[in-house]
Amino acid sequence: MKNTQFLFSKAIRFIINVLMIYIILVLIIGLVDTIYSARFFLSLGQTKVHLSQAVTDILSFLVMIELFKGFIEYFKARRLKLHTMIDPAIIFIVRELIIKLYSHEKIPSGTLMGFGLLLLCMGIVRTMAVVFSPGQKLAE
């Protein structure tokens, strides 16, 4: 039984190390891709379109970083922490809002209210996850 647990523990540690290397590789590729897309600024014409694409790429890269930070936190703690999983979702929602507002799209008021309500709910859930964390003792 102990040999099986030891083997399982070693296998998990190996898999986590491989996944960390993979995550670092994906982040490096994402960074190179984001920087490579800056070449469009050097071309003449349609700077506004290229700038909009650059903003979208940078915001997408930030969402990726937050998502991978959540994975790394899972690897360290060996459990999912709600607030580290909500952070990328909040950043993704803010990313979508920024992209829509930056592109000067006509956004219906219902959509904006929906985004606002979703952000408010996620903020409340994240705050509650931090305040009422399993590691915290409630005051009686």
C-alpha positions as CSV (number, residue, x, y, z in Angstrom):
1,M,0.0,0.0,0.0
2,K,2.8,2.4,0.9
3,N,4.7,1.6,-2.3
4,T,1.6,2.4,-4.3
5,Q,1.1,5.7,-2.6
6,F,4.8,6.6,-3.0
7,L,4.6,5.7,-6.7
8,F,1.4,7.7,-7.2
9,S,3.0,10.7,-5.4
10,K,6.1,10.5,-7.6
11,A,3.9,10.2,-10.8
12,I,1.8,13.2,-9.8
13,R,4.9,15.3,-9.0
14,F,6.4,14.3,-12.4
15,I,3.1,15.2,-14.3
16,I,2.9,18.5,-12.5
17,N,6.5,19.4,-13.4
18,V,5.8,18.5,-17.0
19,L,2.6,20.7,-17.0
20,M,4.5,23.6,-15.4
21,I,7.1,23.4,-18.2
22,Y,4.2,23.3,-20.8
23,I,2.5,26.3,-19.2
24,I,5.8,28.3,-19.3
25,L,6.3,27.3,-22.9
26,V,2.7,28.4,-23.8
27,L,3.2,31.7,-22.0
28,I,6.4,32.3,-23.9
29,I,4.8,31.5,-27.2
30,G,1.9,33.8,-26.3
31,L,4.3,36.6,-25.5
32,V,6.2,36.2,-28.7
33,D,3.0,36.1,-30.7
34,T,1.7,39.3,-28.9
35,I,5.0,41.1,-29.6
36,Y,5.2,39.8,-33.2
37,S,1.8,41.3,-33.9
38,A,3.3,44.7,-33.1
39,R,4.9,44.5,-36.6
40,F,1.6,45.8,-38.0
41,F,2.3,49.2,-36.3
42,L,5.2,49.7,-38.7
43,S,3.1,49.2,-41.8
44,L,1.4,52.2,-43.2
45,G,-2.4,52.7,-43.0
46,Q,-5.1,51.2,-40.8
47,T,-3.2,52.0,-37.6
48,K,-6.5,52.1,-35.7
49,V,-7.4,48.5,-36.8
50,H,-3.9,47.3,-35.8
51,L,-4.0,49.1,-32.5
52,S,-7.4,47.6,-31.7
53,Q,-6.0,44.1,-32.5
54,A,-2.9,44.8,-30.3
55,V,-5.2,45.8,-27.3
56,T,-7.2,42.6,-27.8
57,D,-4.1,40.5,-28.0
58,I,-2.6,42.0,-24.8
59,L,-5.9,41.6,-22.9
60,S,-6.2,38.0,-24.0
61,F,-2.6,37.4,-22.9
62,L,-3.5,38.8,-19.4
63,V,-6.4,36.4,-19.2
64,M,-4.1,33.5,-20.1
65,I,-1.6,34.6,-17.4
66,E,-4.4,34.7,-14.7
67,L,-5.7,31.3,-15.8
68,F,-2.3,29.7,-15.6
69,K,-1.6,31.4,-12.2
70,G,-4.8,29.5,-11.0
71,F,-3.3,26.3,-12.3
72,I,0.0,26.9,-10.6
73,E,-1.8,27.7,-7.4
74,Y,-3.7,24.4,-7.7
75,F,-0.4,22.5,-8.2
76,K,1.0,24.1,-5.0
77,A,-2.0,23.8,-2.7
78,R,-3.3,20.5,-4.2
79,R,-6.8,21.9,-4.1
80,L,-8.9,24.4,-6.1
81,K,-9.2,27.8,-4.5
82,L,-12.4,29.5,-5.6
83,H,-11.0,33.0,-5.6
84,T,-8.1,31.9,-7.9
85,M,-10.6,30.5,-10.4
86,I,-12.9,33.5,-10.3
87,D,-10.0,36.0,-11.0
88,P,-9.6,34.8,-14.6
89,A,-13.4,35.0,-15.1
90,I,-13.5,38.5,-13.8
91,I,-10.6,39.5,-16.0
92,F,-12.2,37.9,-19.0
93,I,-15.4,39.8,-18.5
94,V,-13.5,43.1,-18.1
95,R,-11.6,42.2,-21.2
96,E,-14.8,41.7,-23.2
97,L,-16.1,45.0,-21.9
98,I,-12.9,46.9,-22.8
99,I,-12.8,45.4,-26.3
100,K,-16.5,46.3,-27.0
101,L,-16.0,49.8,-25.6
102,Y,-12.7,50.3,-27.4
103,S,-14.1,49.2,-30.8
104,H,-16.9,51.8,-30.3
105,E,-19.6,49.1,-30.9
106,K,-23.1,50.0,-30.0
107,I,-23.8,48.1,-26.8
108,P,-27.4,47.6,-25.7
109,S,-28.1,48.8,-22.2
110,G,-29.4,45.4,-21.2
111,T,-26.0,43.9,-22.2
112,L,-24.1,46.5,-20.1
113,M,-26.4,45.9,-17.2
114,G,-25.9,42.1,-17.6
115,F,-22.1,42.6,-17.6
116,G,-22.4,44.9,-14.5
117,L,-24.5,42.4,-12.6
118,L,-22.2,39.5,-13.5
119,L,-19.2,41.5,-12.4
120,L,-21.0,42.4,-9.1
121,C,-21.9,38.8,-8.4
122,M,-18.5,37.5,-9.2
123,G,-16.9,40.2,-7.0
124,I,-19.2,39.2,-4.1
125,V,-18.5,35.5,-4.6
126,R,-14.7,36.2,-4.7
127,T,-14.9,38.4,-1.6
128,M,-16.9,35.7,0.3
129,A,-14.4,33.0,-0.9
130,V,-11.5,35.0,0.6
131,V,-13.3,36.0,3.8
132,F,-14.8,32.5,4.4
133,S,-11.8,30.5,3.3
134,P,-11.6,26.9,4.7
135,G,-8.3,28.0,6.3
136,Q,-10.0,30.8,8.2
137,K,-11.8,30.3,11.5
138,L,-15.1,32.1,11.8
139,A,-15.5,34.5,14.7
140,E,-18.1,33.2,17.1
